[in-house]
Amino acid sequence: MEDLEGGLLEYEMIGEFLTDIKREFGEGDEESVKIAKLQRLEQGNKTMEEFVQEFRRAARESRYEGHPLIEEFKQEMNRTIRRKLMEAEHQLGTVEQWYDRAIALDQNWRESRRKEERLRGQRE
């Protein structure tokens, strides 16, 4: 870094510079990087089944488990499904129960939307 600051090093390509930075400082704590990846996930337009598969992979790599994992899952899923799960009479205990119930709610919601669209099409 001293050579760079002193003008003794010049880079023609940004890739060369980034390679030297990584070599000098490392790529960060691997576990922290995997946790950050888990925390950046969002369900978005994915089905809950797709999202749960992606979330499971990231969770395995992050080593999150128990209540912190459930809290992370709740934050990353779509708001409507999260609200329905939170308002349920019987609270879920394990992350697997959260996955299963969230998938079922998502499937029901998507089926309901398909039926509404068919009915709307028949009326027109």
SVG drawing of the C-alpha trace seen along z (x, -y; Angstrom):
<svg xmlns="http://www.w3.org/2000/svg" viewBox="-70 -9 78 38">
<polyline fill="none" stroke="black" stroke-width="0.4" points="0.0,0.0 2.9,-2.3 4.2,-1.8 0.7,-2.7 0.4,-5.8 3.9,-6.8 3.2,-6.5 5.6,-3.6 2.8,-1.2 0.5,-1.7 -2.3,0.5 -3.6,0.8 -6.6,2.8 -8.9,2.6 -8.8,6.4 -5.1,6.3 -5.7,3.7 -8.5,5.7 -6.5,8.9 -3.7,7.1 -6.2,5.7 -7.6,9.1 -4.2,10.6 -3.2,7.8 -6.3,7.7 -8.1,11.0 -11.7,11.4 -13.2,10.9 -14.4,13.4 -16.0,16.2 -18.7,16.8 -19.7,13.1 -19.9,13.1 -22.2,16.1 -24.4,14.5 -24.6,11.3 -25.7,13.4 -28.5,14.9 -29.6,11.5 -29.7,10.1 -32.2,12.8 -35.7,11.7 -38.6,13.8 -39.7,11.2 -41.7,12.8 -40.4,16.3 -42.7,19.0 -42.2,19.9 -40.9,23.3 -38.2,21.6 -37.4,19.2 -37.2,21.9 -34.8,23.9 -32.6,20.8 -32.9,19.8 -32.0,23.4 -28.8,23.3 -27.8,20.0 -28.8,20.9 -26.6,24.1 -23.6,22.1 -24.2,19.4 -24.5,21.8 -27.5,19.9 -30.0,22.1 -32.9,22.0 -34.7,18.7 -32.2,16.4 -32.8,18.4 -36.5,18.2 -36.3,14.4 -34.2,14.1 -36.7,16.2 -39.6,14.1 -37.9,10.9 -37.1,12.1 -40.5,13.5 -43.3,11.6 -45.1,9.4 -48.6,10.9 -47.5,14.4 -45.4,13.3 -48.5,11.5 -50.7,14.5 -48.1,16.7 -47.6,14.3 -51.4,14.0 -51.9,17.8 -53.5,19.2 -50.8,21.8 -47.3,20.4 -44.8,22.4 -41.8,23.7 -39.2,24.9 -37.9,23.4 -39.1,26.5 -42.6,25.8 -42.2,22.2 -41.0,23.4 -43.9,25.9 -46.6,23.5 -45.3,20.7 -45.2,23.0 -48.8,24.1 -50.0,20.5 -48.2,19.4 -49.7,22.3 -53.2,21.5 -52.8,17.8 -51.5,18.6 -54.3,21.1 -56.9,18.5 -55.5,15.9 -55.6,18.3 -59.3,19.1 -60.2,15.4 -58.6,14.7 -60.5,17.6 -63.8,16.3 -63.0,12.8 -62.3,14.1 -65.6,16.0 -67.6,12.9 -66.1,10.8"/>
</svg>
